């Protein structure tokens, strides 16, 4: 019987680094610590990401990859939204938005914690800020395309508002005053739907 395949070394290293950031913060992220966490020979992480900046970029890229890997709508080109009716585009925003938020607060909580750590670090590292903004821009483009099909008069601005709201939900339920309560999928769907109504149905 063939067992599960071992992930490629870059994936092992990136996932081990995510675990360290989520559990110990960025102070616990060193090349040596990643080698130990991944169960790899000393120097393995340095060979892949020689500098700390390169290691941080590797971690952030892997976080986004893991957050989006099970959602085809996040991996297609935004113009694909043009094939949707306004109602179906809005429904897709509600379903995908609520699902992404719930996963980020439950099975993906470690990824969320690590991303929050990196977001703070990006305020002090311009090179990481550039990577963070570039990767985040993908979400904004897709949200804007779906909002345009949903009837938004200003899709780019509404996408920024929607992402700000989602970021607020994630922070509140992981590190903020609401950390004790994880909203249910139904609760999140209702909240996303209400927020979209505030964006799209205002006169």
N, C-alpha and C positions, 0 to 999 in steps of 0.2 A: 504493500500500500504506500502510495506516494504522499508524503506529508506536505504541509504548506510551504511554499517557496519563501526563502529569506528575501526581504526587500533589498533593493540595491543599496550599496553603502551610503550614497548621498542622502537617501531617504531615511536610513537608520540614524544618521548623524543629525539630520534636521528634526526628526521626531524626538530624539533624545534631548536636543537643545530646547525644544518646546516644553518638554516635561520639566526641565530645570528652571526655565523662566517662570513657568506657572507655579512651581512649588517653592522656589527659592528667591525669585526676583532676578533682576539683571546682575546683581552682585554675585549670584551663584553661577552665572554663565561664564565658564572659562573653557578653553580648548581641552584642557586636561579633564575637567569634569564631564564634558560631553563624551570624550573617549570612554571614560569609566561607565557612564550611564548607558552608552550604546554597546558596551562589552567589546570594544575594538582595541587594537594595539595602540599604545601611546604614539602620538603624532598623526593619527588618522584624520582627525578634524583639521589640524593645521595644514595637511596636504590638500584638503578640499577648500578650506577658507582660511587663508593665511593671516588675515587681519581680523580685528574685532568687527570692523565695519562690514566686511564680507560675511562674517558669521551672522550678524544681525540681519543682513539682507536675505541670507539663506533661510533663516527662521521665519521671517515675515512672508517670504514667497511661499514657503511650505504651508503656513497657516492659511493663506488665501486659497491655495490649491485644495487643502482638505475641507475648507468651508464650502467650496463650490462643486466638489467632484460628483456629488449625487444630484445636482440640479442642472439638467440640460439647458434650461432657460438662461442660466448664467454663463454658458459656454458658447452660445451662438452669437452671431453678429446682431447688433441692435436692429438693423433694418428688417429682420425676420418678424418683428412686431407689427409690421405693416400688413401682415396677412390676418391679423386678429380684428374682430369687431370691437367696438368700444366696450361693450358689456363683458366680452371674454377677456379683454386686456385688463380691465378693472378686477375681474374675478381672479385672474392669474396673479395680479399684484397682491391681492388679499391672501390667497392661499400660499404663495411662495414666501411672502413677507412674514406671515405668521409662523410658517414652518421653519424658516431660517432663524427667527428669533427664538423659538422654542428649543431648537437643537442647540443654539449657541448658549442657552441657559441650562441645558441638561447634559446630553451626551457630549456636547462640544464646549462645556464650561471651561475646561483646561485651555482650549484654544482661545477663548474669549479673554481669560485672565492674561495669557501671554500677549495677546494683541493689545490689551490696555497698557501693559508694561511698556511695550514697544512704542505705543502712541505717545506716552509721556517722554520716552527717550528721544523720540523724533523732534521734540521741541528744543532739544539741546544739540542735535546732530543734523546739520543741513543735508548731508548725504542720505541719511535714513529718511528724513522728511520727504526728499524727492522720490524715494522708492515707495514710501507709504502713500503719497498722493497719487503716484502713477498707478499703483495697484487698486487704490480706492476709486480712481476715476472710471474703472471698468464698471463698477456697481452703479455709479452715477449715470453713465451713458445708457445702460440697460433700463434703469428706472425712468430716465427721461423719455426713452423711446416708448415704453409702455404707458407712461402718463400722457404722452402725446396722443396715442391711440385711444386713451380713456377719455379724452376731451379736455385736457389741461390747456389753458390759454397761455401758459408760460412753463413748459415742461422742464426746462433746465432749473428754474428757480424752485419749482415744486419738488424736483428730485433732491435738491439740496435740503429743502424743508423735511422731506420724508426721511432722508438719511440722518439728519440731526435728531429727529424724533426717535428713530431706531437706536442710534447711539445712546440717547438718554435712557431708553428702556434697558439696554444692555448694562450700562453703568449702574443704574439704580438697583437692578436685580442681582448684580454680582458684587459690587464694591460699595454701593450707596446705601441709603437708608432702607431700601426695600430688599436687601440681601436675604432676608429671612423668608421671602415669598417668591416662588417661581410660578409665574402665571401659567395657567393651563392652555392647551392649544385652542380651546374654544374661547377662552378669555382673550387671547392674543388676536384671534380672527376678528372678534367683535371690536377690539381696540383699533386694529389696522383699518377695518372697514369704516369706523367712525372718523378716523383721522383722514382717510382718503375722501370721505364725504365733505369734511371741512375744507379740504384743498380744492376739490373738483366741483362742488355744488354751490360754492359761494357766488353771490351775484356780483 
